[in-house]
């Protein structure tokens, strides 16, 4: 009887918390918000509400492990060779690869690798003051010392009004993405302090305003951060990372907690399947953050995501969930490869480890590049191999027989591969098509071939 009462109590408590987290907090007192935030530090909704009210209790909160000082980098401990936890059995892996054969529509099949989040720590402003921020990109010299005028930055967006219809976007978020992406590109090209100060001034303004603190998560599934908003946060993060070593203690105390909060929400985002280009986007951005602040345990989590991706990838280098998606299958598959390649390049650039060398049954990032190049050369034939109907995402912009071709322009990340492997099979072709291109994919926030 006692056990039954205890079980009933736990169930009631669980559902009560679920309902409370979904309701409006407007009627709660500041004291209640702070009390709930302290007792349930993993509930990001409470942290968001405290942030939006400007409560002092918000700055001293952590999710899973606030420390008084910053993380200590020990990159020699990173594991890029052993297989991570969660690898599917050979039987389930083959079922994942062939799921498209029995599904009537994309995603209309069992989940063989469930989506999971990447929890990040929330550090105090004092901790950020003590940290040594590092630029996680290559240290190759800038092409000019001339000042580059970044133009007037967009005003901080405090609340985002999302249109959750597939393919719809928010104009303010687009403006944010484009400005910070262009700024990141510019500061990578020049050593000019005026240009860097202009970017830093915009970052400080957005941080002081606690921008993007409302309305950035969708209402479905596990309520991840909206895809478009994530790309904008990625642009802000990348521009910060590009000048990371120029921030002083006071500036880190302002920008650090704000960006930390945004990254905690991004890292906590997950979807039905772990094989999802958005999951790899999250890992890529989280890895940038990890290298920026020197958080090796967090970097290791993203490395494990990479290794699971190679395990889930088909022998021909295609990704089984993304390639299903009708006219957008090649685009989403290419996005997956781009994020994973950038992650591997970042590890290889910042450490003595060779993540690109991770291989499973002959499958590696090289296989993935092969499939992308072949899909660029023969898009319709490549798309027909795995694509099926996709009413919820893919049919709007193309079809199985006539895929959307915008991914070809977006594949400028291939220049990174050609630079690292000039003698590889496709490198000459890649260089002839992408190396001199001034175009870049907003998805990656900045031109990938300028990062590594």
N, C-alpha and C positions, 0 to 999 in steps of 0.2 A: 504493500500500500504506500509506504514512504517513497519507494522508487517511482511509483506511478505519479505521486504528487510532484516529485522532483522533476520528472520528465515533462509533465504538463507545465510546470513553472518555467522550465527552460524554453519550451516551445512558445509560450506566451511572451516571454522576454524577447525571444528572437523576432517574432512578428511585430512586437511593439516597436523595437528598434528600427525595423525595416520601414514601418509606417511613419515613424517620427522623422527618419532621414529624408523621406520623400515630401514632407509637408513644408509649408512656409515657416521660416523662423522669425518672421516679423513681429510676432506677438511675444517672443521670448525676451527676457531681460538680459543685459550684458553679463550679469553674474551667472545666469543659467548657461549661456553659451560657453563661457570660460570653464565652468564646472564640467560640462559634458565633454568639452575638448580635452580636458586634462584626464578624464576617466576613460576616454575612448580615443586615444591618439591616432588610431588608424582610420578614423572616420574623417575623410578629407572635407566633407560637407561642413563640419563644425569649424575647421580651420578657415575655410572660405568665408563663412559668415563672420568670424572674428576679424579676418582681414578686411572685409568690406566695411566693417564698423570702425576700423582703426583701433581695435582694442589692444592694449599692451600685452595681454596674455598670449596673443598670436605669435609674437616674435620669440617667445621662449618655449615653443612647443615643438615636438618632434614626432615623426611617425617611425617607430621601431628604431630607437637608438640615437637620440641626440647626444652629441659629445661636446665637451667644452672647447675642444680645438679641432682643427681640420683633420681629414684623413691622412694617413702616412703612406705614401706610395712605396710599394715593394714589388716592382714590375717583374722581378726575377721569379716571383711565385705564380705568375699567370700560367695557366695550363691551356695550351693550344693543340695538344696532341691526343689526349685520351678522350674516349667517347663519353658524352655527358649523360646524366640521368634523364630518363624519359624517352630513350631511343625505342622506336617501335620494333616489334618482332618482325622477322622476315615475312611472315604471313600477313600481318597488318600493313606492313609497308607496301606490299604488292596490292593489297586491297585499296590503299590510298591512291596508288598510281592508276588503278583501273576504275576508280569510283565513277568517273564520268560515263562509263559504258552503260551503267544501269540507272543513272539518274536522268529523270525527265527534264529537269531544269538544274542550273548551277546551284550548288549547296544542298540539293535535294538528295542527300545521302548521309550515312552515319558520319560522325566526327571521329577521326582516327588519331588526331593529336589535338587536344583541347587547347584553346588559347589561354595564356597565362600572363600576368603582369610582371613588371620589373620594379619592385619597391625601392624607393630611394629615401635616404635620410634627409631630415630637415634640420639644418644647422642654424644656430643663433647668429645674430649679427656680429657678436664678439668672436665667434669661431671663424667667420669670414675675414675678419680683420687680421687674424693670425695666419690665414692660408697664404700660400704662394701659388697664384694662378699661373698656368702655363698655356702657351699657344700650342694646340695639338696638331697643327699642320706643318708642312715642310718649312725649313728655314732658308730656302733659296731666296736670293736677293730680289727686291722689288725692281720692276723695270724702269721706274722713274722716281725722282725725288720732288717732282712738281706737285703743287697742291691740286687736288681734284675736288671741285665744288660738288657736294652731295645733294644740293638743293634743299628746299624746305622739308623737314621731316613731317610725317603725318601726325596729327594730334593724337594723344593717347586714347585708345579705345577702351572704355571702362566696361561696358556691357555689350555683348555681341548678340545680335538678333539673327538667329539661324533660320534658314529655310532648309529643312531636312529632306526635301525632295532630292532624289538622286541626281547629281550633276549641277545643282543650283549652288551659287556662290554669293558671298557677301562682299560688296564693293569696298567697304572700309578695311576688311581683312586682306583683300587683294592689294590695296594700296600699301598696307603695312608690309606684306610679303615683298612686294616689288621694291620698296624703298630700302628696307634692311638688306635684301639680297644684293641690290646694286651697291649699297654701302660696303658690304663685306667684300664684294668684288673689287671695289676701288681701293680699300685699305690694304688689300693683298698686292696691289700694283704699285703702291707708293709708300715711301718711308716718311712722308710729310706729316709733321706733327699737327698742323692745322686741320688736315683732313681727319686724322684720328680723333682730334679733340671735338670736331663737329659730330662725329658718330657717337663719341662718349657722352656728349651733351644730350643727345636724343635718348640714349639708353638711361641716363640718370633721370630725365624728365618722365619717361615711361615708368621707371621703377618708383619714383616718388609719388606718382599718381596711382600706383598699384593697378596698372593697366591689365586688361584681359581677366579681371577677377570675377566676372559674371557671364553666364550664358555660353560658355565655351564647350559644354558637353552635350551630346545628343541624348534623346530621351529613350532610345531603344537599347536592347541588349544589356550589357554591363555599364552602360552610360559612359563610353569612352569619349575622349576629347574629339571634337569634330575634325575630319581629315584636313579641311582647308585651314582651320585654325592651327592645327599642328604644323602645317608647312610654314605658317607665319611665325610661330614660336621657334621653329627650326631656323628661320632666317635671323631672328633676333639672337638666338643662341650662337649661331655661326659667326655673326658679326661681333658678338661679345668675345668669342674665342679668338677671333683674328687679332684682337688688340688686348688679349687677356693680361699680358705682362705689363701693361701700362697703367693698370688700376692701382691706386694707392689704398691704404687701409680704410679711409673714410668712404671712398667710392665703392669698395667691395662691400662695406657694411650696408650700403644702399641697394646696389644692384644684386648682390649675392642672395639675400633672403627672398627677394621678389622673383628672380629667375629660378631659384631653388623650388619655390612653390609651384611655379608653372611646370617645371620639369617633373615634379612629383606627380602632378596630374597626368602629364603625358605618359610617364613611365608606368603609371597604374592602369593605363588604358589597355584593354584586350578585347578580342573578338572570338567568335565561335571556334574558328580553327587557328592553330598556331602557324600553319602555312598560309600566310596572308601578307601581301606587300606592306600593309599598314603596320603589321607587327614588326617587320624589318625596319620600317621607317622609325618606329619607336626605339628600337634597339640602336639604330645608327645615331639618333639624337642623344640617346642616353649614354652611348659610348663617348661622344664628344664631351658631354658634361663630366663623365668620369675622368677623362684625361685632363680636362680643364682644371678640376679641383684635386686631382690625384687620388681618386677613390678606386683602388684596385679591386676590392670585392664587387663593386658595381660593374667595373669593366669586365670582370670574369663572367658575370651574369650575361652580358651582351655577347661575349665570346661563345658561351654555351648556346645562345640563341642561334648564332651563326652555324655552329656545329650541328645542331638539330636540323637546320635548314638543309645542309648538305646531305644528312641522312634521309630527309624526306624527298629530296630531289630525284627525279627519274634518271635512268642511265644516259638519256640523250641530253640532259642538262635543263629540262623543262620542269616547272613547278606545278604540281597536280591540281591545286585549288585555283590558282590564278589563271591557268590556261583554259579553264572551263568557260570563262566568262564572255562567251559570244564574241561580238565585235570588238570588245576591249580586252580579250584574253592575252594578246601579244603585248599590249600596253602594260597590263598589270604584271605579267611575267617579267617584262623588261625592268619595271620599277623594282621588283624583288631582287633581280640580279644587280641592279645599280646600288641599292643600299648595302647589299652583302659585300660587293666588291669594295665599296668605300670603307666599310668596317675593316675588312682584311688589310686594305692599304694603310689604314690608320694604325693598326696594331704593328704592321711591319715598319712603319715610319717612326713610331714612338718607342719601340722596344726592340730587343734582340730576337723576338719571337717571330716565327713565320706562319701566320694563320692561313695564308694562301696555300700553304703546303698541306693543309688538312684534307685528307682523302678517305673516302669510304667506298670500298668495292670499285675502285677506279673512278669514282665520281668526285669532282672538285669544282671550284669556281671556274676552272678552265672549261669544263663541260658546259657550264651555264653560259659563258661567253660564246661558245660555239653555237648554242641554240639561238641566242639573240642575233648573232650575225647572220645565220641562215634564215631567221625569220625576217630580217630586214631585206635580204636578197630575194626571198620568195614568201612574201607575207600571206597570201591567200592559201597556198599549199600548206604552209606551216600551221596556220590557224585551224585549218580543217582537221588536223590530226586529233586535237583534243577538245576543241570548242563545242559547246552545246548551248541551247537556248538559255537566256538569262534575263528574265523580265525585270528583276529587281536591280539590275546593274550590268549593262553591257549591250543590251539590245537597242538602247536609245541612240548610241553613237556608231553603230555598225552592225554587222551580221557575221555569221559563221563563214560565209563565202566571201564577204567583203569587209574585212576588219578595218577598224580605224587605224590610219597610218601616222598619226601624230607622234606615236612612240618613237618613230625613226629620228625625228628631230630631237626628242628628249634623251636619246641614248648617247649624249656627249660624254658620259662617264666612261665609255669604252676607251677614250683617250688615255685615261689613267692606266688601264690594262696594257695598252700598247707601249706606254712609257716605261712601265715596269718590265714588260716582256717584249722587247723590240724584235726578237727573232721568232716569236710565236707565229703560228700559222696565219692568223688573221691580222696581224699588226700592221703590215704594209697597207692593207685595204682600209683598216681603221684610220690610219694616219692620213691617207688620201681623202677620206671623207669627213673627218672630224677634227684633226689636229689644228687646222687653221680657221676653224669656225669660230665666229664671235657669239654665236647663239649659245644659250644655256637653258637648262631646265629649271624652272622655278621650284619644281618638286624637291630639288636638292639644295635649294636656297642660294647657292653660289655655284659658279662653274666648277665642276669637279676637277677638271684638268688644271685648275689653278690652286688646288689645295695640296696636292702631293707631287 
